Amino acid sequence: MDTCEDNGLSGASHFRPEFLRLFSDAKARRFDVVLREALDRLGPKLADIAEFHDQVTFLGISIHSVQQGPITPMHIGLLGTMAQMQLADIRSKTMRGLRSVAEDGRNAGGLCYGYKVVPAVEGTGRGARRDHRAVDEAQSAVVRQIFRDYANGLSPRRIALALTAEGVAAPRGVA
């Protein structure tokens, strides 16, 4: 028995290393059953799930899920459609939430290099503003230098090498 896990990678792509290995091992007939937590873990779209099912069943390999047991074409049609609809719903709700955060004047994303978090609380409830962003003077000087160097014709690689030589910490803290 072997495990294929693409931890931290979006299931929206079939170019995940472990998924590609799963399919390669299937073609080499290294197993006769694929066991998944749930059918929707095979891919984000009905067409992707159906294609994978068709290809592995042609090779004599069955797909089972912890939730549904052996997967049949009926499972593919019904559960694949439900999975695709659920993904679209989650995407829509996420985008609506991010838009609402931005419309409230709050940061809807991560912290950009050149800025810092300034803890602050103004107001109460949903409309309260917390953790303002402010320019980090030391980092913003680095950003301005990067833009100057690039405008003067230096390649991104040369700029990165120069910053490393100067001991400038990268965005994640490693020089």
C-alpha positions as CSV (number, residue, x, y, z in Angstrom):
1,M,0.0,0.0,0.0
2,D,1.2,3.5,-0.8
3,T,-0.1,7.0,-0.2
4,C,-0.2,10.0,-2.6
5,E,-0.6,13.3,-0.8
6,D,-0.3,16.7,-2.4
7,N,-0.3,18.6,0.9
8,G,-0.8,22.3,0.6
9,L,-1.5,22.2,-3.1
10,S,-4.8,23.1,-4.7
11,G,-6.8,20.3,-6.0
12,A,-7.8,22.6,-8.9
13,S,-4.8,21.3,-10.9
14,H,-4.1,17.9,-12.2
15,F,-0.4,18.8,-12.5
16,R,0.2,18.1,-8.8
17,P,3.3,15.8,-8.4
18,E,1.6,13.2,-6.3
19,F,-1.5,13.1,-8.5
20,L,0.7,12.6,-11.5
21,R,2.5,9.8,-9.7
22,L,-0.8,8.2,-8.9
23,F,-1.8,8.2,-12.5
24,S,1.7,6.9,-13.6
25,D,1.5,4.1,-11.1
26,A,-2.0,3.3,-12.3
27,K,-0.7,3.0,-15.9
28,A,2.1,0.7,-14.6
29,R,-0.6,-1.3,-12.8
30,R,1.1,-1.1,-9.4
31,F,-2.2,-1.3,-7.6
32,D,-5.8,-2.4,-8.3
33,V,-7.7,0.0,-6.0
34,V,-7.6,3.7,-5.4
35,L,-9.0,4.7,-2.0
36,R,-10.0,8.3,-1.4
37,E,-11.5,10.1,1.5
38,A,-14.2,11.4,-0.8
39,L,-14.9,11.4,-4.5
40,D,-14.4,15.2,-4.7
41,R,-10.8,14.8,-3.6
42,L,-10.0,13.5,-7.1
43,G,-10.5,16.8,-8.8
44,P,-12.5,20.1,-8.8
45,K,-14.7,19.4,-11.8
46,L,-17.0,16.7,-12.9
47,A,-15.1,16.3,-16.2
48,D,-11.8,15.8,-14.3
49,I,-13.3,13.2,-12.0
50,A,-15.1,11.4,-14.8
51,E,-11.9,11.3,-17.0
52,F,-9.8,9.9,-14.1
53,H,-12.5,7.3,-13.4
54,D,-12.7,6.3,-17.1
55,Q,-8.9,6.0,-17.4
56,V,-8.3,3.9,-14.3
57,T,-11.3,1.6,-14.7
58,F,-10.1,0.9,-18.3
59,L,-6.9,-0.3,-16.7
60,G,-8.9,-2.6,-14.4
61,I,-8.5,-0.4,-11.3
62,S,-11.5,0.4,-9.1
63,I,-12.0,3.6,-7.1
64,H,-13.4,3.5,-3.6
65,S,-14.1,6.3,-1.2
66,V,-14.4,6.1,2.6
67,Q,-17.8,7.8,2.4
68,Q,-19.4,6.0,-0.6
69,G,-17.5,2.7,-0.9
70,P,-17.0,1.5,-4.5
71,I,-17.4,4.3,-7.0
72,T,-19.8,3.7,-9.9
73,P,-20.6,5.9,-12.9
74,M,-23.7,7.0,-11.0
75,H,-21.5,8.3,-8.2
76,I,-19.4,10.2,-10.7
77,G,-22.4,11.9,-12.2
78,L,-24.2,12.8,-9.0
79,L,-21.4,13.4,-6.6
80,G,-19.1,15.0,-9.2
81,T,-21.8,17.5,-10.1
82,M,-22.4,18.3,-6.4
83,A,-18.7,18.7,-5.8
84,Q,-18.4,21.1,-8.7
85,M,-21.4,23.1,-7.5
86,Q,-20.0,23.2,-4.0
87,L,-16.6,24.5,-5.2
88,A,-18.4,27.3,-7.2
89,D,-20.4,28.2,-4.1
90,I,-17.3,28.3,-1.9
91,R,-15.5,30.4,-4.5
92,S,-18.4,32.9,-4.7
93,K,-18.7,33.2,-0.9
94,T,-15.0,33.7,-0.5
95,M,-14.9,36.4,-3.1
96,R,-18.0,38.1,-1.6
97,G,-16.3,38.1,1.8
98,L,-13.0,39.5,0.4
99,R,-14.9,42.2,-1.4
100,S,-16.8,43.1,1.8
101,V,-13.6,43.4,3.7
102,A,-12.1,45.7,1.1
103,E,-15.2,47.8,0.9
104,D,-15.0,48.2,4.7
105,G,-11.5,49.6,4.2
106,R,-9.8,46.6,5.8
107,N,-6.9,44.6,4.3
108,A,-8.2,41.6,2.4
109,G,-4.8,40.1,1.8
110,G,-1.4,39.4,3.3
111,L,1.2,41.9,4.3
112,C,3.2,43.3,1.4
113,Y,6.9,43.8,1.7
114,G,7.5,47.5,2.6
115,Y,4.6,47.7,5.0
116,K,4.1,46.8,8.7
117,V,1.1,46.0,10.9
118,V,0.2,48.7,13.4
119,P,-2.1,47.3,16.0
120,A,-5.2,49.5,16.5
121,V,-8.8,49.1,17.3
122,E,-11.4,51.7,16.3
123,G,-15.1,51.1,16.9
124,T,-16.9,47.9,17.7
125,G,-18.5,45.1,15.9
126,R,-18.1,44.1,12.3
127,G,-17.2,47.6,11.2
128,A,-14.3,47.9,13.7
129,R,-11.0,48.6,12.1
130,R,-8.1,46.6,13.4
131,D,-4.5,46.2,12.5
132,H,-3.8,49.1,10.2
133,R,-1.0,48.9,7.6
134,A,1.7,51.5,7.6
135,V,4.9,52.1,5.6
136,D,7.9,50.3,7.0
137,E,10.6,52.9,6.2
138,A,13.5,50.4,6.1
139,Q,11.7,47.9,3.8
140,S,10.3,50.6,1.6
141,A,13.8,52.0,1.1
142,V,14.7,48.5,-0.2
143,V,11.7,48.5,-2.5
144,R,12.6,51.9,-3.9
145,Q,16.1,50.7,-4.5
146,I,14.8,47.6,-6.4
147,F,12.7,49.8,-8.6
148,R,15.7,52.1,-9.3
149,D,18.0,49.2,-10.1
150,Y,15.4,47.7,-12.4
151,A,14.8,51.0,-14.2
152,N,18.6,51.3,-14.7
153,G,18.6,47.9,-16.5
154,L,19.7,45.5,-13.8
155,S,18.1,42.0,-14.1
156,P,16.0,40.6,-11.2
157,R,18.8,38.1,-10.6
158,R,21.5,40.8,-10.3
159,I,19.2,42.8,-8.0
160,A,18.6,39.8,-5.8
161,L,22.4,38.9,-5.6
162,A,23.2,42.6,-4.7
163,L,20.6,42.6,-1.9
164,T,21.9,39.3,-0.6
165,A,25.5,40.6,-0.7
166,E,24.3,43.7,1.3
167,G,22.7,41.4,3.9
168,V,19.2,42.6,3.2
169,A,16.7,40.1,4.7
170,A,14.2,38.6,2.2
171,P,10.5,39.0,2.8
172,R,10.5,35.8,4.9
173,G,13.5,36.9,6.9
174,V,16.4,35.0,5.3
175,A,19.3,37.0,3.9
